[in-house]
């Protein structure tokens, strides 16, 4: 049974407005396991001033929280530095003391949430990969919904060619990680023998990064058990059909 022809029909390119999922992949992959604290701040760039005193830190944190609330409520473009400062109860000069612009504040917010935004990585070589995949997907997307900031990213990417370019490379990196896992599973004889791993890896990536868009358009919540079942059936044949 040849599954590559049906899988190949799945589109492997999507509009950059829909690539919020890959943004998190880019952040994670750019950090690495041994990144220093200085390198970890590169996403937002160098801040004009990082306060050390408690009172000043409270003002900066108030600006961050006000920015988070306004970005989620109003979107990226309508939210202004002045509006964030007013919401935080500080002068506009205080905003620019801590942040170069609203973009830097947004990236600082995203950076602070990295641990909760880590994208799930499927693990194919285990007793029940389908159950594992369903669990990590449900947990991950619930966290993203609670954070809320991912909704602002598509709007930012339209106006930020530099970030969009980084994101294109991030998709390639994330694809490579999925592909490596699939190759390991195939080497152990677990996958369809004629599986086009490159295409399957892209297909999984596109499916996952479009979950929020699907939910928004349909008004229906994702059934992660069914989603995991579909993905795993792309990869694994029923027992006794691997030859």
N, C-alpha and C positions, 0 to 999 in steps of 0.2 A: 504493500500500500504506500503510495507516494504522497506525502503530505506537503512537500516543498512547493508544489504548484499553487495550492490553496493559500498557504501562508504568504507566499510572495506577493499576493494581491493586496496585502495590507499596506497602506501608505507608510513610508518611513520618514517623511518630512512633514513638519507642521509649522504653522505661523509662529514667529517668535513671541507673539502675545500670549501663546498658550504654554510657554516653556518654563513656568515657575518651578516645576518639579526639578528640572535639570539645573536650575540655579543653585539649589541646595547641594546637588551632586558636585557642582563646581566648587562650592565653598569647602566641602568635606575633602575633596581630592586635592585642593590647593593647600590645605593645612598639613596633611600628613600626620604621622604619629609622633614626630619629633620636632614639631614647630615650636619656636620660642614664643614667649609672650609678645615680644615686639612684632614678630612675623604674623602672629595671630590677629594683629590689628590692621593688617594691610588691606583688608576688604574695604574698610571705611577710610583708609588713608590716615595721614598724620593730623591729629586734632590740634586746633589753635592753642588750646590750654587744657591740661588734665588736672583738675583740682585735687589737692591733698587734704585740705581742711574739711571737716564734717559739714559745716554750713554751706560751703561752696559745692560740695558733693551732692547735698540735698537739692540745691538749685538745679544742678545738671540733671539729676535723676527726675526732677519734676518736669523739666523740659522733655526728657525722653518719654515719660509717661503721657504727657500731653500730646506729644507728636504721635505716639502709638494710637491714642484714642481718636485723634483727628484724622489720621491716615485711614484708619478702618472705617470711620463714619463718613468721611467726605471724599476719600480717594486722594491720589497723589497731587494732581494738578491744582485742585481748589485749595489745598492746604498750603499755607504760607508760613514763612519764618515768623512774621509778625503775629499771625493767628496763634501759632504755637506758644510764642512768648506771652501773649495776652491770656491764653488759657492757663498757662503756668503761673501767672501773676508776677511776671518779671518784665523788665524793660527789654526792648529789642536788642540793645547793646549787649545785654547779658547773654542772649542767644548766640550772637556772633563771637562772644568771648570763648564759648565752648565748642561751637560747630561752625564750619565754613559755610554751610548752606543746609537746606532741608534734605537734600540727597544724602549728605554725610550722616545726618541724624537718623534717617531711615536705615542706612546700611549699618549704623551702630546698633540699632534695634535688632536687626536681623542677626548681626554678629552675636549679640547677647543671648539669642535664642537658638544658637547652633545645635546644642546638645539635644534639643527637642525637635529639631528639624531634620535630623539625619535621615536620609532616605533609606528605606529598607532594601537589603540585599538578599535575594533569594538564595537558599541553600538547597542544592539538589541532592547531595549525597547524605541522606539521613533516612531514618525509618519512615517518617511520614512528612515528606516535603510539602504536600498539599495543605495539611493542617497547620504547619509552621508558617507557610506563606500567608494563609488567611489571617492568622493571628497577628503577624507583624504588620500587614497592610492595614488592618482595622485599627490597630493601636497608633500607627503612624499618622493616618489621615484624621483621626480624632484629635490628635495633638495639633496638627496644622489648623484644624477648624477652630480650636480653642485660642490659638495664637492670633489668627486672623490676618496677620500681615501679608501672607502670601497673596491675598487678593489685590494688593497694591502693585505687585511686581509686573504684571503685564503692562500696566499703564506706564511704569517707569522705563521698561525696556524699549518702548516706542521712542522715547526721548533720550535714550542713553546708548548710542551706538557702541561705545567702548564696552559696556556691560554686556550688550547683546553679542558682541564678538567673542568675549570670554565664554559666554554661555554656549555658543556653537561648539567650541572646543570641549566644554564640559560634557556635552552629550556624547561626544566621541569617547571620552574617558569613561563615562558611566557605561556605555555600550561595551567597552573593552572588559570591564569588570564582570558584567553579566555573561559575556562570551567566554571568559576564562572558566567560570563555574560550569557552563554548559559543556565545554570541552573536557573538563574533568569527569563529568557525568558520562559523556560519550565514551571516554577511554575505558570506563568501567562497564561498558555495555548496557547502560541503563536507559539510553535514549533510543528514539527511532534510528535505525542504522543509516538511513538516507537523509537525515535531517540537515537542512542548510542552516548551520548554527549562526552565521552572520545575520541572516534574515530574521531568524527567530529572536535573536537578541534585540534587534531593532524593534521588532513587533512588541515584545514585552515592554520595552522602554516607552513606546508610543501609547500603549494601553494604560500604563501606570500614570504617565504625566497628564493624561486627559480625563482622569477620574473626576476632578472637581468641575471641569467643564461639562461633563456628561450629567452630573448631579444638578448643576445649575440649570441646564436646558430642559431636563426631563422632570425636575422636581422630585426625583426619586433617589432614595439613599442606596448606596452600593451594597449588594450582597457579597461580602468578601469571601465567603465559602464558595459560592458559585464562580466568582472571579478566579480564585485560586485553582478551582477545578478546571476551568477553561485553559488557564496558562499551563498547568501541569499536563493536560492532555495534548497540548502542542509539543511538549517535550518528551513525555513518557508514553510508550505503548502499553496496552493491557498486558498483564503477565502472560508469558508464553508466546508473545508476538514480536520478540526482539530480533529474531533471525530472519 
